Amino acid sequence: MMLLAKKNVVIYGGGGPIGNAFARTFAREGARVFLVGRTREPLEHTAAEVESAGGSAHVGVLDALDERSVNEHVQEVRSLAGSVDVSVNLVSRGDVQGIPLIDMAADDFVRPITVGLTAAFVTARAAARVMVDQGDGVILTLNSGSAHGSPMMGASGPADAATDTFVRNLAAEVGPRGVRVLGMWTAGVPETFAPRFLEHNPTRRASGMSAEDIDQVMSGLSMLGRAPRLAHVAETAAFLVSDRAGAITGAFVNATSGVFPS
């Protein structure tokens, strides 16, 4: 039996490499996926891959920081599909890394915290309002686990810590109404190191490190001797948002290959 049969899943950041993998994996497991992002082309690319494999995908172009747009889209999904069963936040935060904190500009430090927490809150709140009315649902967010201590990662640690705390608090509030809220930690996924993704991070671009260089560094930091693979992350996420993980909430699953201890 498929893990996510008849589930309606909204994926914010659905056009990125992780969003693409999540969408294809969730659809393979029977979910109807609703892909959300600011740029249409990568969303449509993911939707086409889902549909070519026999799945169902819909595209919504909007900014996850725009409260009205997010709220309206969630209601549209509910009207079209009948329910909103899963909401996944993969929105990028604009983290700047590789610069010592004492040399970092205030804007570069603050931005990932405010963008990350705002996106997590706006998307989760919109979904939770529908889910508490339904009496069930799952809200999943993903970050790197850097709150446990990660030098030269800029604001990634504080941003992750803020999101982790928000997840725990929301889980405690909506849990009695049937909604699970949880997170995943993952870091250094090699498939996200393609040049077209690295070029958006100025500090990593300036470092001159290739995708292979980054993979080697991350593999050396992990307990397993290899960085987490995208397929492993997506499969873990599919399980977490399924009914088989129904006892898990207010918690974080460590999919970093042991880069960070839980």
C-alpha positions as CSV (number, residue, x, y, z in Angstrom):
1,M,0.0,0.0,0.0
2,M,1.3,3.5,-0.9
3,L,2.3,5.7,2.1
4,L,0.4,8.8,1.0
5,A,-2.5,7.5,-1.0
6,K,-5.2,10.2,-1.4
7,K,-3.1,12.8,0.5
8,N,-3.0,16.4,-0.7
9,V,0.4,17.8,-0.1
10,V,1.5,21.5,-0.5
11,I,5.2,22.0,-1.0
12,Y,6.6,25.5,-0.6
13,G,9.9,25.7,-2.5
14,G,8.7,22.9,-4.8
15,G,10.9,24.0,-7.7
16,G,14.2,23.5,-5.9
17,P,16.2,20.3,-5.9
18,I,14.9,19.1,-2.6
19,G,11.3,20.2,-3.5
20,N,11.6,18.3,-6.8
21,A,12.7,15.1,-5.0
22,F,10.0,15.4,-2.4
23,A,7.3,16.0,-5.0
24,R,8.4,13.0,-7.1
25,T,8.6,10.7,-4.0
26,F,5.4,11.9,-2.5
27,A,3.5,11.5,-5.8
28,R,5.0,8.0,-6.3
29,E,3.5,7.2,-2.9
30,G,0.0,8.3,-4.0
31,A,-0.1,12.0,-3.0
32,R,-1.5,14.8,-5.1
33,V,1.1,17.5,-4.9
34,F,0.7,21.3,-5.0
35,L,3.9,23.0,-5.9
36,V,4.5,26.5,-4.7
37,G,7.3,29.0,-5.4
38,R,8.1,32.4,-6.8
39,T,9.3,31.3,-10.2
40,R,7.1,29.3,-12.6
41,E,9.6,27.6,-14.8
42,P,11.2,25.3,-12.1
43,L,7.8,24.5,-10.7
44,E,6.5,23.5,-14.1
45,H,9.6,21.4,-14.6
46,T,8.9,19.5,-11.4
47,A,5.2,19.2,-12.2
48,A,6.1,17.7,-15.6
49,E,8.3,15.1,-14.1
50,V,5.6,14.1,-11.6
51,E,3.0,13.8,-14.3
52,S,5.2,11.9,-16.6
53,A,5.6,9.3,-13.9
54,G,1.8,9.0,-13.6
55,G,1.4,11.4,-10.7
56,S,-0.8,14.5,-10.2
57,A,0.8,18.0,-9.7
58,H,-0.5,21.6,-9.6
59,V,1.6,24.8,-9.7
60,G,1.0,27.9,-7.7
61,V,3.3,31.0,-8.2
62,L,3.4,33.1,-5.1
63,D,5.8,34.4,-2.4
64,A,5.6,32.4,0.9
65,L,6.2,35.6,2.8
66,D,3.0,37.1,1.4
67,E,0.3,36.2,4.0
68,R,-2.7,36.9,1.9
69,S,-1.4,34.9,-1.1
70,V,-0.5,31.9,1.1
71,N,-3.9,32.0,2.9
72,E,-5.8,32.2,-0.4
73,H,-3.8,29.4,-2.0
74,V,-4.4,27.1,0.9
75,Q,-8.1,27.7,0.7
76,E,-8.0,27.1,-3.1
77,V,-6.3,23.8,-2.5
78,R,-8.9,22.8,0.0
79,S,-11.7,23.8,-2.4
80,L,-10.2,21.9,-5.3
81,A,-8.9,18.8,-3.5
82,G,-11.3,18.6,-0.5
83,S,-8.5,18.8,2.2
84,V,-5.0,19.9,2.9
85,D,-3.3,16.9,4.5
86,V,0.4,17.9,4.5
87,S,2.2,21.2,4.3
88,V,6.0,21.2,3.7
89,N,8.2,24.2,4.0
90,L,11.4,24.2,1.9
91,V,11.7,27.9,1.4
92,S,15.2,29.2,0.9
93,R,16.4,31.9,3.4
94,G,19.3,33.5,1.7
95,D,21.9,32.2,4.1
96,V,25.4,33.7,3.7
97,Q,28.1,31.3,4.9
98,G,31.8,31.1,5.1
99,I,32.3,34.4,6.8
100,P,33.3,34.7,10.4
101,L,30.5,36.3,12.5
102,I,32.8,39.1,13.6
103,D,33.2,40.1,9.9
104,M,29.6,39.6,8.8
105,A,27.3,42.4,7.9
106,A,24.2,42.8,10.1
107,D,21.9,42.5,7.1
108,D,23.4,39.2,6.1
109,F,23.1,37.9,9.7
110,V,19.5,39.0,10.3
111,R,18.0,38.1,6.9
112,P,18.0,34.2,7.2
113,I,16.5,34.5,10.6
114,T,13.6,36.8,9.6
115,V,13.0,35.2,6.2
116,G,13.2,31.7,7.5
117,L,11.0,32.2,10.6
118,T,8.4,34.3,8.7
119,A,8.1,31.7,5.9
120,A,7.7,28.9,8.5
121,F,5.1,30.8,10.4
122,V,3.0,32.1,7.5
123,T,2.9,28.7,5.7
124,A,2.3,26.6,8.9
125,R,-0.3,29.0,10.2
126,A,-2.3,28.8,7.0
127,A,-2.2,25.1,6.9
128,A,-2.9,24.7,10.6
129,R,-6.0,26.7,10.4
130,V,-7.4,24.3,7.8
131,M,-6.1,21.2,9.5
132,V,-7.5,21.9,13.0
133,D,-10.9,22.3,11.3
134,Q,-10.4,18.9,9.6
135,G,-9.1,17.3,12.8
136,D,-5.9,16.0,11.2
137,G,-2.9,17.0,9.1
138,V,0.9,17.2,9.1
139,I,3.2,20.2,8.9
140,L,6.8,19.5,8.1
141,T,9.7,22.0,7.9
142,L,13.4,21.3,7.0
143,N,16.6,23.0,8.1
144,S,20.2,22.0,8.6
145,G,20.4,21.2,12.3
146,S,23.0,24.0,12.7
147,A,21.4,25.1,15.9
148,H,23.6,22.5,17.6
149,G,26.7,24.5,16.8
150,S,28.2,25.1,13.4
151,P,31.0,27.6,12.9
152,M,31.4,29.7,9.7
153,M,27.7,29.1,8.9
154,G,26.6,32.7,9.6
155,A,23.0,33.0,10.8
156,S,22.1,29.4,9.8
157,G,22.4,28.3,13.4
158,P,20.2,31.0,14.9
159,A,17.7,30.7,12.0
160,D,17.5,26.9,12.6
161,A,17.1,27.4,16.3
162,A,14.2,29.8,15.9
163,T,12.5,27.4,13.5
164,D,13.0,24.5,15.8
165,T,11.5,26.4,18.7
166,F,8.5,27.5,16.6
167,V,7.9,23.8,15.5
168,R,7.9,22.6,19.1
169,N,5.5,25.4,20.3
170,L,3.1,25.0,17.4
171,A,3.1,21.2,17.9
172,A,2.0,21.6,21.5
173,E,-0.8,24.0,20.6
174,V,-2.4,22.1,17.7
175,G,-1.5,18.5,18.7
176,P,-4.7,18.1,20.8
177,R,-6.7,19.0,17.6
178,G,-5.2,16.3,15.6
179,V,-2.3,18.1,13.8
180,R,1.3,16.9,13.9
181,V,4.1,19.4,13.5
182,L,7.7,18.2,13.0
183,G,11.0,18.9,11.4
184,M,13.9,17.4,9.6
185,W,17.6,18.3,9.8
186,T,19.7,17.7,6.7
187,A,23.0,19.2,5.6
188,G,25.4,19.0,2.6
189,V,23.2,17.0,0.2
190,P,25.4,16.6,-2.9
191,E,22.6,16.8,-5.4
192,T,22.0,20.4,-4.4
193,F,25.5,21.5,-5.1
194,A,25.0,21.9,-8.9
195,P,26.5,25.2,-10.1
196,R,23.1,26.8,-10.8
197,F,22.3,26.4,-7.1
198,L,25.7,27.3,-5.7
199,E,25.9,30.5,-7.7
200,H,23.2,32.0,-5.5
201,N,25.4,31.8,-2.5
202,P,28.1,34.5,-2.9
203,T,30.4,33.3,-0.2
204,R,30.5,29.7,-1.5
205,R,30.9,31.0,-5.1
206,A,33.9,33.1,-3.9
207,S,35.5,30.1,-2.2
208,G,36.1,28.5,-5.5
209,M,34.9,25.1,-4.1
210,S,33.4,22.7,-6.6
211,A,30.4,20.4,-5.9
212,E,32.9,17.6,-5.4
213,D,34.9,19.6,-3.0
214,I,31.9,20.4,-0.8
215,D,30.8,16.8,-0.9
216,Q,34.2,15.7,0.3
217,V,34.2,18.1,3.1
218,M,30.7,17.2,4.3
219,S,31.4,13.5,4.0
220,G,34.5,14.0,6.2
221,L,32.3,15.6,8.9
222,S,29.7,12.9,8.9
223,M,29.6,9.8,11.2
224,L,28.7,7.6,8.1
225,G,31.6,8.9,6.1
226,R,29.3,10.3,3.4
227,A,26.9,13.2,3.0
228,P,23.2,12.5,3.0
229,R,21.8,11.6,-0.4
230,L,18.7,13.3,-1.7
231,A,16.8,10.1,-2.1
232,H,17.3,9.2,1.6
233,V,16.0,12.6,2.6
234,A,12.9,12.4,0.4
235,E,12.1,8.9,1.5
236,T,12.4,9.9,5.2
237,A,10.1,12.8,4.6
238,A,7.5,10.6,2.9
239,F,7.5,8.4,6.0
240,L,7.3,11.2,8.4
241,V,4.2,12.8,6.8
242,S,2.5,9.4,6.4
243,D,0.1,7.9,8.9
244,R,2.7,5.3,9.8
245,A,4.6,8.0,11.7
246,G,1.5,9.0,13.5
247,A,3.1,9.1,16.9
248,I,5.8,11.6,15.9
249,T,5.3,15.3,16.6
250,G,7.1,18.2,18.1
251,A,10.4,16.5,17.2
252,F,13.1,16.6,14.6
253,V,14.5,13.7,12.6
254,N,18.2,13.9,12.0
255,A,19.0,13.1,8.3
256,T,22.4,14.7,8.3
257,S,24.3,11.3,8.1
258,G,25.6,12.2,11.6
259,V,27.1,15.6,10.7
260,F,25.3,16.8,13.8
261,P,24.4,14.6,16.8
262,S,20.8,14.8,17.9
